[in-house]
Amino acid sequence: QVQLVESGGGLVQSGGSLRLSCQVSANIFRFYAVGWSRQAPGKQRELVARITNVGNSEVEDSVKGRFTVFREISKNTVYLQMNSLKPEDTAVYYCSAYLDADRIGYWGRGTQVTVSS
């Protein structure tokens, strides 16, 4: 069973930065991509960014220019660097591993990010 463990969430002021980490218990090349989604209270879960097994990063327009996804292959870890955070970025952030371009096979338990104004 593959496990994804997120860390790095917390409380930060508007304009601040956080780096989230996702430790994957398997070789990340097994997956089409490893990514980050978020879910704010009362809203649907949405994709934020992901990085494919060939190293292509995909970032949603709502966070483009502020968020960056990258990986450390030797550690099977994928990161989400979040800069210029806004209160609307407040959500639980989940790491996920994609079986193909459209199917998520595994989820982490999530880490809370709270941005105060």
Steps between C-alpha positions, in 0.01 A plus 500: 500500500640837398501772764527873448584710803467877487675746727577869516158652550424762761388855568657783304420865442382630167798549271701230672638171373475133582654188351300180510665161469354172382697190586401207277566147625565375147718604209327807359581388145233232548239770457398719212524799734502605861299807583335727747133575537321712757159520656368808672199485735179464303682463170594214273849361494702656220831422336770754576812362334665177399826377358512214251740209496699670223530817703237721344326723750139606464370786711144628515441855382371611839841446659732536202789730577463442874516121539768268369504120501829312493645169610799342664526165325752344738256555786180413310372836617294763320481854626259788462666836552234760573591869492295817531232309683150644519214430742318322215781243491379373836411133459602147574768405250517141382772315319394249235660246268360465149469163326457678168416850379150485647490245782625552850601177666614614841437790735673631804311605810554868445663790677326819608613835363350810656579847371400788724423845365 
